[in-house]
Amino acid sequence: MKSVKKIIKKLLLFVANQHAFLHQINYWLGANYKNKSIALGQKTGLYGVLLRQAWYKKTLKNCGKNLIVGFGSYIVYPNTEVGDNCAIEEFCIVSHCKMGDDVILAANVSIMSGAHHHPVDNLELKFREHVNPLGHVTLGNNLWVGTHAVIMADIDDGAIVAAGAVVTRKVSENAIVAGCPAKHIRFRGTS
């Protein structure tokens, strides 16, 4: 029975790679990257996971081994980098970022392209008409980001971001942060 499952998984992986390649050609011909990623995020089950894995492996600036991207999640820009053994659970949005190894993003996490996307003091400007240059967020190795967190700043290795936290300032190595805006709670390994 194990060998049959292995064969089926290899077959699914082969089909997913072919499917991802067709989307890659469509992207090369001018299709919007974000829209392609959103569409592929809607595929369910193991096939959906394998399809997203193949798509990001082919299109991201760097995509490590064993990436798992859950249903409804997508990566917005192809210049994003993802390390090995990362899990992006359901309904996450990942913008400009460099993600280290062994990162877990729980469901509904948003990784923003930094903060301050729109000017707020010029009352003559419409928000949709002016966008500040997008930033870039760096996520270290071995991170756990809780559900519904919003990340707008860098996070160092070994940190934990509590569910619902809004990270607006850099998070130190092995720190645990929580709240809106996120505040330092304590360091891991000190209890």
GITATA-V828880 format. One record per residue. NEAR is the number of other C-alpha atoms within 12 Angstrom. Layout:
# GITATA-V828880
((NEAR) (NEAR))
This chain:
# GITATA-V828880
((7) (8) (9) (10) (12) (12) (13) (16) (20) (17) (17) (24) (24) (19) (21) (29) (26) (20) (26) (34) (24) (21) (31) (29) (19) (19) (21) (16) (11) (13) (16) (19) (29) (27) (21) (34) (40) (28) (25) (36) (36) (23) (27) (19) (20) (23) (30) (33) (35) (34) (40) (46) (44) (35) (42) (42) (31) (27) (31) (32) (21) (24) (31) (27) (20) (23) (34) (39) (47) (38) (32) (28) (39) (44) (46) (31) (31) (31) (25) (34) (33) (42) (33) (25) (24) (33) (37) (41) (32) (30) (26) (36) (36) (44) (37) (35) (36) (38) (42) (35) (30) (28) (37) (38) (42) (33) (30) (30) (38) (38) (45) (34) (33) (32) (27) (20) (19) (21) (18) (15) (10) (11) (10) (11) (13) (13) (16) (12) (12) (17) (17) (16) (14) (19) (24) (28) (35) (34) (45) (35) (28) (28) (38) (37) (44) (32) (28) (28) (37) (40) (48) (34) (33) (34) (40) (30) (29) (28) (36) (41) (50) (32) (27) (24) (32) (33) (40) (29) (25) (29) (37) (27) (25) (25) (30) (34) (38) (30) (22) (20) (22) (28) (23) (27) (21) (20) (20) (20) (12) (9) (7))
